Amino acid sequence: MAEQLMKNFFLFMSKNRTLNQAAKKWGLKFGAARFVAGETVDQVIQKIRQLNEQGLECTVDYLGEFVSKVEEAEEMATMCIRTLEAIHEHGVKSNLSLKLTSLGLDIDRELCIRNMRGILDTARSHGNFVRIDMEDYSHLEVTLSILRQLREEGYENVGTVIQAYLYRTAEDVQALGEEGFNLRLVKGAYKEPATVAFPEKGDVDENYKKIIRMHLLSGAYTAIATHDEAMIQYTKQVVAEEEIPLDRFEFQMLYGIRSQRQLELAKEGYKMRVYVPYGNDWYGYFMRRLAERPANVAFVLKGMFKK
């Protein structure tokens, strides 16, 4: 019960616009530097290179939330393009991840799609891939609609994220697998009502296993994004039993979490990709990381008292 209350508290705090604005002035304090790789393009490229040298690949996310103006959305798109150009220029191994709301989805759908086209054109010119991060349930349907529209327009270098805690997820994975979409499979990090999401962890875990198997068997590329050792072992079991080629899936973890395990998986011969966020708009992302695991909160408190 205490753990759930703590999770709810940090998820609530993650939506506080006033604290988000203040956090931009604080810099990466209060432990945020553990989970956010820096504030500038140069800083994140340096981190990606270090991870590459350890046998890890990356997907980089320029953080941005609470975008409410056209100019802010266009600035985000410009930074995404700049990030892709830097990845190409420095020859590091990294994809790009982004949120549609940061590109103006809540302002105007066409603005968002225009920004996505520019980003995908840049990525395609460099042979790179862009992942659309999934957001809360209210954005699910429109995210999948835009994903499919972009595919119809000829963009093959785009995929999205599917969250196991939603009741509709297996149906979505079935359809998207048949359409050949590259998916990142996660448990889910937003607070959703029991009307749309499994309230019990055990049910989420079972659904996660179900969609892992489904998408691996679909023939489409699968990214299993988890820090849960049971899910890692389950994936290995399915891959071995079904003889899934190693180049048709990968494991993914967040920057700053289970770093040693990431290295071990890479040494075992699995592709291991690290989700590397950067930028000064780190507050919402940081709060969600604290909500996910009590150990993260303990780490931050320990760091604060050391100062």
N, C-alpha and C positions, 0 to 999 in steps of 0.2 A: 504493500500500500504506500509506504514512504517513497519507494522508488518511482511509483506512478505519479505521485504528487510532485516530486522533483521534476520529472519529465514534463508534466503539464505546465509547471511554473516556467521552465526555460523556453518551452515552445511559445507560451504567452509572451514572454519577454522578447523573443525573437522578432515579434511584430511591432515593437515599440519604435516609432519613427524618431522620437526625440532622442532616445538613447543611441539610435543608429547614427544620427547626425553628430552626436557628441563623440562617438567611437571613431569617426573619421579624423577627429582632431587628436585623439589619444595616441594614434599609431598602434602598432602591434604589441600592446601591453596586456597584462593580466593573463599571460599564458597563451594568447592567440597565436604567437609565432610558432608554437608547436604544430598548429593545424593549417596555417597560412604561410605560403612560401616566400612572401615578400610583398612589397607594395608597387614595385616597378617591373617593367618588362625585362630589364637587364638582370634584376634579382631572380626572377623566376626562370629565366633561361639558364642562369648559373646553377640553380637547383636541379633543373631537368638534366643538365649535362652530368652532374654528380650522380644522379639516379641511373642514367644511361650507363655510366661507367661501371655501375654495380650489377648490370644485366637487367635493369628494369626499364620498361617503357612508360610513357606518361600520357595523360590527357589533362590539358591545362584549362582552367576556368578563370576568366577575368570577372571577379565578383561585382555584382550590382543588384540592388534591390530597391523597392519603393520608387521605381521610375514612373514619373507622372507627367513629364513634359517631352515634347517631340525632340527637343534639343538633347535631352539626356539620353533618349533612345538612340539617336544618331551618334552621339559620343560613344556609347557602348559598342555600337556596330563598328565604328572606326577603330576602337581599341581591340576588338576581336580580329579585325583584318590586320592591324599592326602586329598582333601576337602571332598570327599565322605567317606573316612575312618574316618575323624574327626567328620562328622555328625553322623556316626554310633557309634563311640566311646563315644561321649558325649550325645547320646540319644536325640538329638534335632530333631524337625520336619522340614525337608527341603529337597527339590529335588535339582537337579543341572541343570543349564542352561549353554549353551556354543555356541560358533560360530565355524562353520567348518573352516573358514579361519584362526582362531587362532590355529587350529590343522594341518595346512599345506595344505589346499585345493588348494590354489593358487600356491603351489610348486609342489605337486603331489597328485593326487586323491587317489592312493593306500596308500600313507603315511597317509593321513587323515582318511581313512577307518580303517587302522590298529590301529591308535590312538583311534578311536571311539570304536572299539571292546574291547580294554583294559578297557576303561572307563565304557562301558556298562556291561562288565563281573563283574567289581567291584560293580557297582550299583545293578546288579541282585543278587549278593551274599548277599547283605544287604537289599534286598527287596525295592530298591529305583528306582526312575524314572529320566530320563534325557530328557531335552527339547533342541532341536536344534533351536537356535534363527535364524530367517530369516534375511538375509542381503539385499543388494540392488538387483535390478532386474537382474543384470548380473549373480547373484549366485542362482537365484530361481530354474531354471530347474535342475541344478546339485544337489542342496540341496534335492529336492523332489526325485530325482533318487537315491541318497545315502540313504535317509530315507526308501525307498521301498526295496532297496537291503538289508539293515540291518534287516528289517522285514522278508524278505525271508530267511535270515540266522538264524531266530529263536529268534531275539531280540524283545520281546513284550513291553519292558520297555522304549520305545523311542517315542517321538512325535515331532511336530514342531510348527511353528508360521505361520499364514496366515494374509496378510495385505489387509485391505478393500479398499485401494485406487487404487488397480490395476484392470484393466478391466477384466482380466482373473480369478479373485478371486472366483466368484460364481461357476464357472466350476470346479476349484480346490477343493473347499469345498465339492461340490457334490461328486466328485470322492473319495476324502479322507474319507468322511463320510461313504460312502458305503464300504470302506476298513477297517473301524473301528478305524481310527487313532484318538488319543487324540490330540486336537488342541488348541492352544492359539490364540484367535482372537484379532487383533489389528487394529488400523486405518492405521498405517504406519508412519515411522519417517525419511525416506530417501528422498532426492530430486530426483524425477523421471520426465522424459519428458511427455508431454501430449499425446505422441504416445502410452504410456503404462499405464498411470495413470490418474485418474480423476483430473483435475486441480481445480475444485470447491469443497469447503468444504461440501456444501449441498449434492452433489452427493456422496461424500465419506460417509457421515453420513447415507444416505439411503442404500447404499451398505452394510454398517456395520450392520444395522438392518436386512437386508436380510440374511446375512450369519450367524448372531446370531441365528435367527429362524431356518435356514436350519440345522445347526449343532446340535442344541438342539433336533430337531425332528429326527435326523439321528440315535439317540440311542448311538452314540459315546460320549466320555467324552469331555466336552467343558469348556475351561477357557476363560472368558470374561475379557480381560485386558483393562481397561479404567478408566479414571478419570472424564469422562463426565457424569454428573448426569442424563442427558436425556437418555443416553444409559443404565445406571444402572436401571432406572425406566422402560425402555422398556423391559429389560431382565426379571425383576420381573413380568411384565405383561404377557409375553409369558410363563414364568414358571407356573404362576397361571392358565392361560387359558388352557394350554396344559397338566397340571398336571405332570410336569417334576419333578422327585424325586430330593431332595436336594443333594443326593450323586452322581449325574451325572453331576454336573457342579460346578464351583467356580468363584468368582470374583478375579481379580488380580490387584494390583497397584504397583507403583514404591516406593522404599524406599525413604522417605523424602518428598513425595507428598501426600496431603490429608490424613495425618496420623489419624486425628480424625474420618474421614469418614470410614476409614478402621476398626477402633474399633467399630463404630456403626453397620456396616454390620455384623461383627462377633457376636455382641450381639443380632442381629436380627435372628441369627441362620444360616446364610450363611457361607460357607467356604470362608475365605478371605486369599489369599496368597500374600505375599509381595516379590517383586523381589529385591534381596539384592546383589548388586555388591561389590566386594572388589578387592584390589590389587593396585600396584603402577602405572599400565598402565591405568590410569583413564581419561586421557585427552579427547579422542574421545567421550567417553560416556558422559562426562560432557558437552562438546560442544553441543551434540544433545539434552540434557535436556534444555540447554539455548535456543536452537532453537525452542523448542516446545511451550514454554509459556513465554511471556514478563515478567510475574510476577517473573519467576525464575531469570531473569536478574536483576530486581529491588532488589531482595533479596541479590544477590551477591554484587551488588554495595553498598548497605546499609552496608553489612558486612565489605567490604573493607574500607569504610570511617570511620568505628568505630575504626579501628586499628590505 
